[in-house]
Amino acid sequence: QVQLVASGGGLVQAGGPLRLYCAASVRTFSTYTMGWFRQAPGKEREFVAAMSWSDDNTYYSDSGKGRFTISRDNAKNTVYLQMNSLKPEDTAVYYCAAALSPAISRWTYGYSYWGQGTQVTVSS
């Protein structure tokens, strides 16, 4: 069983940065592919970024490419999402997710474990 706790969300002005954290309570964190998703009110949950455990390969959504960076610290069982140049349309609840597969998936069904979400609000 994997438990994920997301944090770091908050209110930020457009153009500003924010760093999200996801702490995992699992002994074999280094063998999980980690992903970030987000869900805005009235919209479906959408992929943001992911990082494979096997080769540290990363993948980003078009909206996050060039602005967001996913990284991980296996010694701390933590995955990060550094978000820069934030826009009001980035406002959403952000979720971290974990999968045992080394292949990166941009679909929610590709992940077995989910955190509780952290709210990000970007003001214009």
C-alpha positions, 0 to 999 in steps of 0.5 A: 500500500502506498500513501501519498500526501501532496502539499505546497499549494496556495494562492499566487499571483500570475507570473509567480512560482510555486513548488508542490511536494508529494511525500510517499510512505513506501519503502520502495519509492524509487521503483514507482513512476510518479505523476502530477495531475490537476483538476479544475472545477467542472473539468476532468482531471488532466495530466501535467507531468510524470517521471519514470523510476527506471531512467528518470525520463520525464514527460509534460503536458503541452500546457506545462512544457517549458514552465513546469519541472518534475523531479524526485528525491528518492532518499526523501521519498518525495516528488516535486513539481516546480511551477514557474510563470503561473497563469490563472488557467493553472488554477486547479487542485493538483494531485500526485500519483504513483504507478509501478510501471516504468512506462510513463502514462498520461492517463489517470488509469495508468496510476494505482495510487493517488494523493489527496490533492493540494489547491493552487490558485493563480490570481490575475 
